[in-house]
Every structure is written in structure tokens, then in C-alpha cells.
């Protein structure tokens, strides 16, 4: 009887251990990524800026890209790197750039492969969980790119629950 109880407890403990080893993560859907990209390009167009917007998932994989008519070819690369940097660090790239400028220890972030510390990358969150990020490139200043990214996220905020 003791052996049966011990075996049962061991089986339950191993199942609990297995359950903790598997994680469930939220991620941005293709539909929502397309909405965010379109909203970012539209927000910038309202202000006369031709930009590209890239939306990545929580791991930095590209989910959606839109490039406005007349947006320069460099806007694609910058929007992707901003989105990837923001998703990777779970932080807005504008804040990261400012932090790197003020803190000599953080200045080395510019040497991380793929990181782009220019304003315009903003994480997309459900509560405290980052499900993706949007990067915008092409407005005359990273702070303006960030405004378009924030406007896009605000437009879909009701879906981020």
C-alpha cells in the first residue's frame, strides 16, 4: 500500500513538474498586425509623412509590413529594426535611445546586432505581457515615428485585452 501511495505521489509530482516546463504565451495575430501596420501608416500620412510600418510578434518575427507611396526604401529596414528592438527589449526605442545617451554603460547597446536605437519602435502589450511591437520609419524624426506607432496602438486598444 505504501508503495502504491509513493508511486502515486511521484507521478503527480512529475506531472506538476512537466506542467511548469511548458509555457503559454500570447502573440499578435496576423489580422491585428495588419490593422496596426495600416493604422501607423495612415496616422503618419495624416501629418504628411510617407513611412513604412513593420509589426513583429513577441519573438521579433515579422507579421505585417506596409510602406506608403513615396516612402524611401530605407524606411523598410528602419521600421523592422525598430520593431525588433522594441519587442526584444519590451521597451519603446525612443526611451532606450534616451537612456543610452544619458548612461555610458547603456551606450554599448548600439553595438548589439540588430538593435536600432532610434525613436519609432513601441511594444504592443496585453496588460504587462508584450505580444509584439510596431516600428515606424520615415517621418522627419524618431519622435514623430513614435507618435504614429502610439496612434496605431491606440486605434486597436479595445482588442488588446
Secondary structure, 3 states (H helix, E strand, C coil): CHHHHHHHHHHHHHHHHHHHHCCCCCCCCHHHHHHHHHHHHHHHHHCCCCCEEEEEECCCCEEEEEECCCCCCHHHHHHHHHHHHHHHHCCCHHHHHHHHHHCCCHHHHHHCCCCCCCCCEEEEEECCEEEEEEEEECCCCHHHHHHHHHHHHHHCHHHCC
